Amino acid sequence: MSDSRLIYLVRHGEAAASWGQSADPGLSELGHTQAKVAADYLETQINAADMSLISSPLLRARETAMPLAERLGKSVAIDERFREIPSPLPLAERQDWLRGFMRQQWSEQPGGLHTWRDSMVQAVEALSGSTVIFTHFLVINALVGWYNKRAETLVFWPDNASVTVLECDAAGIRVKSLGDEMSTVVN
């Protein structure tokens, strides 16, 4: 990592259904508006010519990426490593499991969740240039927790379409700024 670069972690806009109601909801009307507002903000922050765009494969993240991609005339690479946390339970039971997970430490998690987190850390560390990644609440938490050396699975509450920034240079990767925090439930 010889050159300084920034990684923008964008949480998807408001989903049309909660995590326990649909495995892959798109954005609500408000979520589409939030995606446009995030694109407005990012356009003022990034050097479009040198910026790569990556998205989780889930619809709400891909839809959040579209306004910026269209404005920049860039394609969005889909990367499975930035998808939301894998749940071991059926859809109807996921919200209770998620609430429990968010009250725990990483030391309490099974190997599969460590593999999930490690794969996204490796993906971030392999990026060769500044990048915008459209992703999810717990992905952002896992990355912020990793780079801030935190034991908790939940370290902050990134709002829909908020932008958290990682800074990468020869000294390593660190959290430059946290995105706006939410005051409502996770969806």
N, C-alpha and C positions, 0 to 999 in steps of 0.2 A: 504494500500500500504506500506508494511513494507520493502520489498526488492526493490533495484533499478532495473529498467528494461528500455529497450529502445524500442521504436516503430519507425520502419522505414517506412515512407510513400513514396512509389515509384509511380511516375506518369507513366502511360503507355507509351510505345514507340510510334513513329509516326504512326498515323492511315492511313489506305489506302484510306480513304475518310474523308472529313471534317464533322463537327458536323451537318451542315445543309444539307448534301448530303445523309447521311445514318444514320439510327437509331442505328446500331450496327456493325460498320466496324471492320475488323480485322486489323492486323498490315501491314504496307507497308514493302518492302524489307529492307529499312533503319530502320524501327521500330523493325524488328527481330534482326538486328545487335545491335541496342541500348539495346534491352532486354538482349542480351548476355553480353554486356559491363557492364550493371547494375549488372548482376549476378556475373561477375568477381569481381567487386568492393565489392558487399555485402559479397562475400565469405571471403574477407580479414577483414571484420568488425564484423562479427557475430560469435557466438558460435552455430554452426549448431545443436548440440545435444539438446539444450534447446530452439530452435527457432520454432515458429509457423508461418505458411504462410496463409494469407487470401487474397482473391481477390474479387473485384467487380464482379458481374455476367456478365458484358459486355465483349465481345470477346477480345477487344484490351487489357484490363487489364489481362484477363486470359492468353492470349498469351505472355504477358510480364512476367508473373509469371513462365511460363514453364521452361525456362533454369535453373533458380535457383532450382526449385522443382526437376527437373531431376537430377541435380548434387548432391543435398542433399538426394535424395531418399525419399522425403517427399510429402505428398498429400497437396493440396491447398484447404482450406475451402472457400466456396463461401458465401459471406455475402452481402445481399441486401442493407444494411445500408451504404455501401461504393460505391454505384453506383453514376454516375454523376447526377448533379442537375436535378430535374424533371422540364420539360417545360410545360406550360399550352397551348402551341400552336402546330399546325401541323408542321411537319418536315420542309417544305418550308419556314416557318416564324421564325424558331428558332434562326437563327444567329442574326437577328436584335434584337430579344428579349434578347438574351445573351449579346450583346454589351451594351444594356441599363442596364441590371442587373449589369454588371461589373463596371458601373459608379455610382452606388447607394450605399446607406448605408443599414445596416441591419434593421434599424428602419423603412425603407420604404417598407419592404418586407411583403407579406401576411403570415398568420399563417402557411400555408402548408410548406413554405420554412423554417420557424423557426423549425417546426417539423422535417423536413429533417435534418437540422443541429444538432438539439438536439439529434436525434437518433444516429448519428455517434459519437457525444461527449460521449454519454452514452456507446456506444460500446467500444470506446477506454478506458474509465474509468473502464470498466468491465474486461478488459484483465488481466489475471493473470501472464503472463510472457512476455518476449521479443518476439516481433512479427514483421514480414514484411507484410505490407498491400499494395497490388497493386491496385491503384485507379486512380483518375482523378484530373485534374487541379483545378476545383472549390471545390472539396472535400478537397483537401490539403489547399486551401485558407481558407475555412470555419474553418477548425481545427486550422490552424496557427492564424487566426484572433481571434478565441475564446480564445485560450491560451495566446495570446498577448494582449487581451482586446481591440481589434480594432473594430471600428464601420463600416469600409468599407467592402464591399463584396469582393473586390479584394485587397489583401495586397502585393502580389508579383507574379511573372510570372514564375512558375516552368517549367523548360524545360522538353522535353520528356525524360523519363527514369531517371530523376533526383531523388535524395534521400534526403528527409527532415527527420530530426530526432527529435522525442519527447523523453524527459527524464522523467521518472516517479519514484518517491520515496515517503517517508513518508511526505515530504513537499508539494507534489502535482505533477502536470504535467506541464512541461514548454517546450518551443521550444529550443532544444539544438543547432540545425543548420538548415539553409535553404538549399535546394538543389540548383543546378545550375539554373540560370535564362535563359529564352529563349530570342531570339532577333527576332523571327518571329511570325506569327499569331497563334492563338489557333486553333487546329484541333481536 
